[in-house]
Amino acid sequence: MKLKLGIPKGSLESATIDLFRRAGFAITTSSRSYFPGIDDPDIECMLIRAQEMARYVEDGILDAGLTGRDWVEENEADVTPVADLIYAKQSFGKVRWVLAVPENSPFHSVKDLQGKIIATELVATTKRYLASHGVTAKVEFSWGATEVKPPVLADAIVEVTETGSSLRANKLKIIDTVLESNTQLIANKGAWNDRWKRQKLEDMKMLLEGAINALGKVGLMLNVHQKNLEAVLGVLPALKRPTISHLSDEEWLAVNTILDESTVRDIIPRLKQAGGEGIVEYPLNKIVL
């Protein structure tokens, strides 16, 4: 038996493969094949566009796949969400689908777009959003380069953004958020009810979430004489609880902790001043909570 797993092709592809690498799965891709290799004999991978992933999972062509919650909702797919994986191609965070208009346009809210033209790739969701606000507008599917369409080809757009930089570069302003989204591991309902496949997916979820928990974290270990322990602990963030163990010389202790990588450059010199010795910083692949 094998688990058929969809990997999102396109903007999320490299981030997803890197996340799986951190989780302990080596996925290898080829420009000539839509079937990546993976170093787990129980898994078969297939590259599928995120926009189509939920449909293939719902239909059972794939047992599971990674896609955005936005595309699950867009397709109204009947699938089982296994895990919310809060990462994206740049910031490993959530993304937003936003309603945006030209900076110099007279539109300030969705109500101002009554009877206007809106371009987007997220057509069904945008129509539901407009209906919820009692607005009737023409929603056109955009094949790409959506940001350049206003004001000539459309009055407004609904587009995905992480930072808003592309919208600002195209002189667009955000007037509302239509939908927040993040990557999900989803499963076919039949596969989820299969005992072996469900266990495989639950194991995968634990490892992927562990890899996400480790993002931006590092391990730090050092030795300290008992007389300096209080000073060393005073340097470490108050909410961190380091592991403390005795060395062969009982007057010396080993301290091991996990810290935000961004704080380590300030903390290491202070640990040294407080009496820490043999300070080692090391990378983390997974933190399983």
C-alpha positions as CSV (number, residue, x, y, z in Angstrom):
1,M,0.0,0.0,0.0
2,K,1.2,3.5,-0.8
3,L,0.0,7.0,0.2
4,K,-0.5,9.2,-2.9
5,L,0.6,12.7,-2.0
6,G,0.2,15.9,-3.9
7,I,3.0,18.5,-3.8
8,P,1.9,22.0,-4.9
9,K,3.6,23.0,-8.1
10,G,4.6,26.6,-8.6
11,S,5.1,29.3,-6.0
12,L,4.8,27.0,-3.0
13,E,6.9,24.2,-4.5
14,S,10.3,25.1,-3.1
15,A,9.1,26.1,0.3
16,T,7.1,22.8,0.6
17,I,10.1,20.7,-0.5
18,D,12.3,22.5,2.0
19,L,9.7,22.0,4.8
20,F,9.6,18.3,4.0
21,R,13.4,18.2,4.1
22,R,13.4,19.7,7.6
23,A,10.8,17.2,8.6
24,G,13.0,14.3,7.4
25,F,11.7,13.6,3.9
26,A,14.0,14.1,0.9
27,I,12.0,15.0,-2.2
28,T,13.8,15.3,-5.5
29,T,12.2,16.9,-8.5
30,S,13.0,17.0,-12.2
31,S,12.0,19.5,-14.8
32,R,10.9,16.7,-17.1
33,S,8.7,14.8,-14.6
34,Y,5.6,15.5,-12.5
35,F,6.4,12.6,-10.3
36,P,9.1,13.7,-7.7
37,G,11.1,11.0,-5.9
38,I,10.9,10.7,-2.2
39,D,13.0,8.6,0.2
40,D,10.0,7.0,1.8
41,P,8.9,3.8,0.0
42,D,5.4,4.1,1.4
43,I,4.7,7.5,-0.4
44,E,4.2,8.4,-4.0
45,C,4.4,12.1,-4.9
46,M,2.8,14.0,-7.7
47,L,3.2,17.7,-8.6
48,I,-0.2,19.4,-8.9
49,R,-1.1,23.1,-9.1
50,A,-2.4,24.3,-5.7
51,Q,-5.5,25.6,-7.5
52,E,-6.5,22.1,-8.5
53,M,-5.2,20.1,-5.5
54,A,-8.4,20.0,-3.5
55,R,-10.4,18.6,-6.4
56,Y,-8.1,15.7,-7.0
57,V,-8.0,14.9,-3.3
58,E,-11.8,15.0,-3.1
59,D,-12.1,12.7,-6.1
60,G,-9.6,10.2,-4.6
61,I,-7.0,10.5,-7.3
62,L,-4.7,11.6,-4.5
63,D,-5.0,10.4,-0.9
64,A,-3.7,13.7,0.4
65,G,-2.0,17.0,-0.7
66,L,-0.8,20.4,0.3
67,T,-2.7,23.4,-0.9
68,G,-4.0,26.7,0.3
69,R,-7.2,26.9,2.4
70,D,-8.2,29.5,-0.2
71,W,-8.4,26.9,-3.0
72,V,-10.2,24.4,-0.8
73,E,-12.9,27.1,-0.2
74,E,-12.8,28.3,-3.8
75,N,-13.6,24.7,-5.0
76,E,-15.9,24.0,-2.1
77,A,-14.1,20.7,-1.8
78,D,-15.3,18.0,0.5
79,V,-12.0,17.0,2.1
80,T,-10.6,16.4,5.6
81,P,-8.2,19.1,6.9
82,V,-5.3,17.3,8.6
83,A,-3.0,20.2,9.6
84,D,-2.7,23.9,9.2
85,L,0.8,24.6,8.1
86,I,1.4,28.3,8.6
87,Y,4.0,28.9,6.0
88,A,4.1,30.6,2.6
89,K,6.7,31.2,-0.1
90,Q,8.4,34.1,1.6
91,S,7.4,34.7,5.2
92,F,6.2,31.3,6.5
93,G,3.1,33.0,7.6
94,K,-0.5,33.6,6.4
95,V,-1.4,35.2,3.1
96,R,-4.4,37.5,2.4
97,W,-6.6,37.8,-0.6
98,V,-7.4,41.6,-0.7
99,L,-9.6,43.9,-2.6
100,A,-7.4,46.5,-4.2
101,V,-8.0,49.6,-6.4
102,P,-5.8,52.3,-8.0
103,E,-4.4,54.7,-5.5
104,N,-6.1,57.7,-7.2
105,S,-9.4,56.0,-7.8
106,P,-12.7,57.2,-6.2
107,F,-13.3,53.8,-4.7
108,H,-13.0,53.6,-0.9
109,S,-15.1,50.5,0.0
110,V,-16.6,47.5,-1.6
111,K,-19.9,49.3,-1.7
112,D,-18.4,51.7,-4.3
113,L,-17.8,48.9,-6.7
114,Q,-21.5,48.3,-7.5
115,G,-21.8,47.6,-11.2
116,K,-18.0,47.7,-11.7
117,I,-15.5,45.1,-13.1
118,I,-13.3,43.1,-10.7
119,A,-10.5,40.8,-12.0
120,T,-9.3,37.9,-10.0
121,E,-8.2,34.3,-10.0
122,L,-10.5,33.6,-7.0
123,V,-13.8,34.0,-8.8
124,A,-16.2,32.0,-6.8
125,T,-14.9,33.3,-3.4
126,T,-15.1,36.9,-4.7
127,K,-18.7,36.4,-5.9
128,R,-19.6,35.1,-2.4
129,Y,-17.8,38.0,-0.8
130,L,-19.6,40.6,-2.9
131,A,-23.0,38.9,-2.2
132,S,-22.3,39.0,1.5
133,H,-22.0,42.8,1.1
134,G,-25.0,43.2,-1.1
135,V,-22.9,44.3,-4.1
136,T,-23.4,43.2,-7.7
137,A,-20.4,43.5,-9.9
138,K,-18.9,41.7,-12.9
139,V,-16.2,39.3,-11.7
140,E,-13.8,38.3,-14.5
141,F,-11.2,35.4,-14.3
142,S,-7.7,36.7,-14.5
143,W,-5.1,34.5,-16.1
144,G,-2.2,36.4,-14.5
145,A,-0.6,39.8,-14.2
146,T,-3.7,40.8,-12.3
147,E,-2.0,43.9,-10.7
148,V,-1.6,45.7,-14.0
149,K,-5.3,45.4,-15.1
150,P,-6.7,48.5,-13.2
151,P,-7.8,50.9,-14.3
152,V,-8.0,50.1,-18.0
153,L,-9.1,46.4,-18.0
154,A,-10.8,46.4,-14.6
155,D,-11.9,48.8,-11.9
156,A,-10.5,46.6,-9.0
157,I,-8.8,43.3,-8.4
158,V,-8.9,40.6,-5.7
159,E,-5.3,39.4,-5.4
160,V,-3.2,37.4,-3.0
161,T,-0.5,39.1,-1.0
162,E,2.0,38.4,1.7
163,T,3.7,41.8,2.1
164,G,1.7,44.1,-0.2
165,S,4.9,45.2,-1.9
166,S,3.7,44.2,-5.4
167,L,0.5,46.0,-5.0
168,R,2.2,49.2,-3.9
169,A,4.7,48.9,-6.8
170,N,1.7,48.9,-9.2
171,K,0.2,51.9,-7.4
172,L,-2.7,50.0,-5.9
173,K,-4.3,50.5,-2.4
174,I,-6.0,47.8,-0.4
175,I,-9.5,48.6,0.7
176,D,-10.6,45.3,2.3
177,T,-9.5,41.8,3.1
178,V,-11.6,39.1,1.3
179,L,-10.0,36.0,2.8
180,E,-7.0,35.0,5.0
181,S,-5.4,31.7,4.0
182,N,-2.6,29.4,4.9
183,T,-1.3,26.1,3.6
184,Q,-3.1,23.0,4.7
185,L,-2.4,19.3,4.5
186,I,-5.7,17.9,3.4
187,A,-6.9,14.3,2.9
188,N,-9.5,12.4,1.0
189,K,-12.2,11.2,3.3
190,G,-11.8,7.6,2.3
191,A,-8.1,7.7,2.8
192,W,-8.6,9.4,6.2
193,N,-10.8,6.5,7.3
194,D,-8.2,4.0,6.2
195,R,-6.3,3.0,9.4
196,W,-2.9,2.7,7.7
197,K,-3.2,5.9,5.6
198,R,-4.5,7.9,8.6
199,Q,-1.5,6.8,10.8
200,K,0.8,7.8,8.0
201,L,-0.8,11.2,7.7
202,E,-0.8,11.7,11.4
203,D,2.9,10.9,11.6
204,M,3.6,13.3,8.7
205,K,1.6,16.0,10.4
206,M,3.6,15.7,13.6
207,L,6.9,15.9,11.7
208,L,5.8,18.8,9.5
209,E,4.5,20.8,12.5
210,G,7.8,20.0,14.3
211,A,9.7,21.5,11.4
212,I,7.6,24.6,11.4
213,N,8.0,25.0,15.2
214,A,11.8,25.0,14.7
215,L,11.8,27.8,12.2
216,G,13.8,30.7,13.5
217,K,14.9,28.8,16.6
218,V,18.4,27.5,17.6
219,G,19.7,25.4,20.4
220,L,22.3,26.8,22.8
221,M,24.4,24.8,25.2
222,L,27.2,25.9,27.6
223,N,29.1,24.9,30.7
224,V,29.0,27.0,33.8
225,H,30.5,26.8,37.4
226,Q,27.9,26.6,40.1
227,K,28.9,29.9,41.5
228,N,28.0,31.6,38.2
229,L,24.8,29.7,37.5
230,E,22.5,32.4,38.8
231,A,24.2,35.1,36.7
232,V,24.0,32.9,33.5
233,L,20.3,32.1,34.1
234,G,19.7,35.8,34.5
235,V,20.9,36.4,31.0
236,L,18.5,33.9,29.4
237,P,15.0,35.0,28.6
238,A,12.7,34.7,31.6
239,L,10.2,32.5,29.8
240,K,12.8,29.9,28.7
241,R,13.3,26.9,31.0
242,P,16.8,25.5,30.3
243,T,17.8,22.0,31.0
244,I,20.5,21.9,33.7
245,S,22.7,18.8,34.4
246,H,25.8,18.0,36.3
247,L,29.1,17.3,34.6
248,S,31.7,14.8,35.9
249,D,33.1,17.6,38.0
250,E,30.0,18.3,40.2
251,E,31.0,21.9,40.6
252,W,30.3,22.4,36.9
253,L,26.9,22.3,35.2
254,A,25.8,22.0,31.6
255,V,23.0,24.3,30.5
256,N,20.9,23.6,27.4
257,T,18.1,25.7,26.0
258,I,16.3,26.8,22.8
259,L,16.2,30.4,21.8
260,D,15.0,32.7,19.0
261,E,17.8,32.9,16.5
262,S,17.4,36.7,16.3
263,T,18.3,37.1,20.0
264,V,21.4,34.9,20.1
265,R,23.9,37.4,18.9
266,D,23.0,39.6,21.9
267,I,22.8,36.8,24.4
268,I,26.1,34.9,23.7
269,P,28.4,37.8,24.7
270,R,26.4,38.4,27.9
271,L,26.6,34.6,28.7
272,K,30.4,34.8,28.3
273,Q,30.6,37.8,30.6
274,A,28.4,36.0,33.2
275,G,30.8,33.1,33.3
276,G,29.5,30.7,30.6
277,E,32.2,28.6,28.9
278,G,32.2,26.2,25.9
279,I,29.2,28.0,24.4
280,V,27.8,26.1,21.3
281,E,25.0,27.3,19.1
282,Y,23.4,24.6,16.9
283,P,20.6,24.5,14.3
284,L,17.3,22.8,14.8
285,N,15.3,20.8,12.3
286,K,12.3,19.9,14.4
287,I,10.7,20.8,17.7
288,V,7.9,18.3,18.5
289,L,5.7,19.7,21.2
